[in-house]
Amino acid sequence: MKFDLHIHSVYSDDSDMELVDIIRSAEAKGLDGIAILDHNTLDGYFKARDLETDLIIVPAMEVSTKKGHIMALGVQEKIEDRLSIESTTERIRERGGLSIAVHPYRFRSGLGEKNVRDNDWDGIEGLNGRCLSQKNKKAQKMAHDLRLPTTGGSDAHRLKSIGEAFTILKKVDDWEEVIQEVQKGNTEVGGRSRTLSQNLFYFKRTFSRWVKRGFKRI
């Protein structure tokens, strides 16, 4: 089964995708489930789970810490942002979720190798559709070194990008089983990384949005 565990909706400051459009696109691309990984909010998840679909909708959010972003996978209560890595991972686990270090080698929003190696994780995002192949390979190697499960997700902000990177799981029936399989390390990643030309395009787009936010980090 294929799950895109990293999609941003209109409830993130950097995406314009409506939830209905996300779900219909994921269905059309043959995905079995998705995670609406909006920045510092679960609003997208709560709205998405009430929509008509056969997709498994996994509760999740992307939390901004003082050092970078963390995926809170499986939480149904909001995690406070702008805290330390340790405080954030503690709160995620208190709420029954998994702490996943997303795009660890990304400039500005990634945690960086030292912060990942110096802290306790439930997994590492080994394939992010908006990262170059070199950075994804480094993330996968670090996960291997630390004996941690890997997840994959498109990090889509546009409909065409949904499903470009994904997590592969054996047959599961609900989101709770998704969490269990990730925790056990029964995952593979598939899809593709971003090309250099795509990277240049998105850099311009990201910079433009950063300016519009008044140079504030998400």
VEXDREN-2710 file (C-alpha; in Angstrom, 1 decimal):
% VEXDREN-2710
k/r/px/py/pz
1/MET/0.0/0.0/0.0
2/LYS/1.2/3.5/-0.8
3/PHE/0.9/6.5/1.5
4/ASP/1.9/10.0/0.9
5/LEU/2.7/11.1/4.4
6/HIS/3.6/14.7/3.7
7/ILE/1.0/16.9/2.0
8/HIS/0.3/20.6/2.8
9/SER/-3.2/22.0/2.4
10/VAL/-4.7/25.5/2.4
11/TYR/-4.4/25.4/6.2
12/SER/-0.6/25.9/5.8
13/ASP/0.7/29.3/5.1
14/ASP/2.6/28.1/2.1
15/SER/0.0/26.0/0.2
16/ASP/-3.2/26.9/-1.6
17/MET/-4.6/23.3/-2.1
18/GLU/-8.1/22.7/-1.0
19/LEU/-8.7/19.4/0.9
20/VAL/-11.3/18.1/-1.6
21/ASP/-8.8/18.6/-4.4
22/ILE/-6.0/16.9/-2.5
23/ILE/-8.2/13.8/-1.8
24/ARG/-9.5/13.5/-5.4
25/SER/-5.9/13.9/-6.7
26/ALA/-4.6/11.2/-4.3
27/GLU/-7.4/8.9/-5.3
28/ALA/-6.7/9.4/-9.0
29/LYS/-3.1/8.6/-8.5
30/GLY/-3.8/5.3/-6.8
31/LEU/-2.7/6.2/-3.3
32/ASP/-4.1/4.2/-0.4
33/GLY/-3.8/6.9/2.2
34/ILE/-2.4/10.4/3.0
35/ALA/-1.3/12.6/5.9
36/ILE/-2.3/16.3/5.8
37/LEU/0.9/17.6/7.3
38/ASP/0.1/21.3/7.8
39/HIS/2.3/23.6/9.7
40/ASN/1.5/23.9/13.4
41/THR/-2.2/23.0/13.0
42/LEU/-4.4/19.9/12.8
43/ASP/-7.3/21.8/11.2
44/GLY/-6.6/20.3/7.8
45/TYR/-6.7/16.8/9.2
46/PHE/-9.9/17.3/11.1
47/LYS/-11.6/18.7/7.9
48/ALA/-10.2/16.0/5.7
49/ARG/-11.3/13.0/7.9
50/ASP/-14.9/14.1/7.5
51/LEU/-14.8/14.1/3.7
52/GLU/-16.2/11.2/1.6
53/THR/-13.2/9.0/0.6
54/ASP/-11.8/5.5/0.8
55/LEU/-8.4/6.9/1.5
56/ILE/-6.9/6.3/5.0
57/ILE/-6.4/9.8/6.4
58/VAL/-3.5/9.7/8.9
59/PRO/-3.6/12.4/11.7
60/ALA/-0.4/14.4/11.6
61/MET/1.1/17.9/11.7
62/GLU/4.4/19.5/11.0
63/VAL/5.7/21.2/14.1
64/SER/8.1/24.1/14.0
65/THR/10.7/23.9/16.8
66/LYS/13.5/26.3/17.6
67/LYS/15.8/24.1/15.5
68/GLY/13.7/22.9/12.6
69/HIS/10.6/21.0/11.7
70/ILE/9.3/17.7/13.1
71/MET/6.5/15.5/11.9
72/ALA/4.1/14.6/14.7
73/LEU/2.6/11.4/13.2
74/GLY/-0.6/10.0/14.7
75/VAL/-1.4/12.9/17.0
76/GLN/-5.0/14.2/17.4
77/GLU/-4.1/17.1/19.7
78/LYS/-2.2/20.2/18.7
79/ILE/1.5/20.3/19.6
80/GLU/2.8/23.6/20.7
81/ASP/5.3/25.1/18.3
82/ARG/8.6/27.1/18.8
83/LEU/9.7/24.8/21.7
84/SER/13.0/22.9/22.0
85/ILE/13.4/19.6/20.1
86/GLU/13.3/17.6/23.4
87/SER/10.1/19.3/24.6
88/THR/8.4/18.8/21.3
89/THR/9.2/15.1/21.0
90/GLU/8.1/14.6/24.6
91/ARG/4.7/16.3/23.9
92/ILE/4.2/14.2/20.7
93/ARG/4.7/11.0/22.5
94/GLU/2.5/12.1/25.4
95/ARG/-0.2/12.5/22.8
96/GLY/0.4/9.0/21.4
97/GLY/2.3/10.1/18.3
98/LEU/5.6/9.4/16.6
99/SER/8.4/12.0/16.2
100/ILE/9.8/11.9/12.7
101/ALA/12.7/14.1/11.6
102/VAL/11.5/15.5/8.3
103/HIS/13.8/16.7/5.5
104/PRO/16.7/16.8/8.0
105/TYR/19.3/18.2/5.5
106/ARG/17.1/21.1/4.2
107/PHE/18.4/24.6/4.7
108/ARG/16.6/26.6/7.3
109/SER/13.7/24.2/8.1
110/GLY/15.7/21.0/8.5
111/LEU/17.0/19.9/11.9
112/GLY/20.5/19.2/10.6
113/GLU/22.5/16.0/11.2
114/LYS/23.8/16.9/14.6
115/ASN/20.4/17.7/16.0
116/VAL/19.0/14.4/14.7
117/ARG/21.9/12.3/15.9
118/ASP/21.8/14.0/19.4
119/ASN/18.1/13.3/20.0
120/ASP/15.7/10.4/20.2
121/TRP/13.5/9.7/17.2
122/ASP/10.8/7.3/16.1
123/GLY/11.9/7.7/12.5
124/ILE/13.4/9.8/9.7
125/GLU/11.9/11.0/6.5
126/GLY/14.1/9.2/4.0
127/LEU/12.5/10.5/0.8
128/ASN/11.0/14.0/0.5
129/GLY/9.7/14.9/-2.9
130/ARG/11.0/18.5/-2.5
131/CYS/14.6/17.5/-1.6
132/LEU/17.4/16.8/-4.0
133/SER/18.5/13.1/-4.4
134/GLN/21.7/13.8/-2.6
135/LYS/20.0/15.0/0.6
136/ASN/17.5/12.2/0.5
137/LYS/20.3/9.6/0.2
138/LYS/22.0/11.2/3.2
139/ALA/18.8/11.1/5.2
140/GLN/18.4/7.4/4.4
141/LYS/22.0/6.7/5.4
142/MET/21.5/8.4/8.7
143/ALA/18.3/6.4/9.3
144/HIS/20.2/3.3/8.5
145/ASP/23.1/4.3/10.8
146/LEU/20.7/5.0/13.7
147/ARG/18.5/2.0/12.9
148/LEU/15.4/4.1/12.5
149/PRO/12.4/3.6/10.3
150/THR/12.1/5.8/7.2
151/THR/9.0/7.5/5.8
152/GLY/8.4/9.1/2.4
153/GLY/6.2/11.9/1.3
154/SER/5.9/14.4/-1.5
155/ASP/5.8/17.5/0.6
156/ALA/3.3/18.6/-2.0
157/HIS/2.2/22.2/-2.2
158/ARG/0.6/21.8/-5.6
159/LEU/-1.7/19.0/-6.9
160/LYS/0.6/17.8/-9.5
161/SER/3.2/16.9/-6.8
162/ILE/1.0/14.7/-4.8
163/GLY/2.2/11.1/-4.7
164/GLU/5.6/11.9/-6.2
165/ALA/7.2/10.4/-3.1
166/PHE/5.5/8.0/-0.7
167/THR/5.8/5.4/2.1
168/ILE/5.2/1.7/1.2
169/LEU/3.4/-0.4/3.8
170/LYS/1.9/-3.9/3.9
171/LYS/-1.9/-4.1/4.0
172/VAL/-3.4/-2.0/6.8
173/ASP/-7.0/-1.2/7.6
174/ASP/-6.9/2.1/9.4
175/TRP/-4.6/4.9/10.5
176/GLU/-3.8/3.3/13.8
177/GLU/-2.3/0.3/11.9
178/VAL/-0.2/2.8/9.8
179/ILE/1.3/4.2/13.0
180/GLN/2.0/0.7/14.3
181/GLU/3.8/-0.4/11.1
182/VAL/5.9/2.8/11.0
183/GLN/6.8/2.3/14.6
184/LYS/7.9/-1.3/13.9
185/GLY/10.0/-0.2/11.0
186/ASN/7.9/-2.1/8.4
187/THR/8.3/0.6/5.8
188/GLU/9.9/1.3/2.5
189/VAL/10.1/4.5/0.6
190/GLY/9.4/5.0/-3.1
191/GLY/9.0/7.8/-5.7
192/ARG/11.4/10.4/-6.7
193/SER/13.4/13.4/-5.5
194/ARG/13.3/16.9/-6.8
195/THR/15.4/17.7/-9.9
196/LEU/17.8/20.7/-10.0
197/SER/15.6/22.6/-12.3
198/GLN/12.6/22.1/-10.0
199/ASN/14.7/23.2/-7.1
200/LEU/15.5/26.5/-8.8
201/PHE/11.8/27.1/-9.5
202/TYR/10.7/26.3/-6.0
203/PHE/13.5/28.4/-4.5
204/LYS/12.1/31.4/-6.3
205/ARG/8.5/30.6/-5.2
206/THR/9.6/29.9/-1.6
207/PHE/11.5/33.2/-1.4
208/SER/8.6/35.1/-2.8
209/ARG/6.3/33.7/-0.1
210/TRP/8.9/34.4/2.6
211/VAL/8.9/38.0/1.5
212/LYS/5.1/38.2/1.7
213/ARG/5.2/36.7/5.2
214/GLY/7.5/39.6/6.3
215/PHE/10.6/37.4/6.3
216/LYS/9.1/35.2/9.0
217/ARG/9.9/31.5/9.2
218/ILE/7.1/29.0/9.2
END
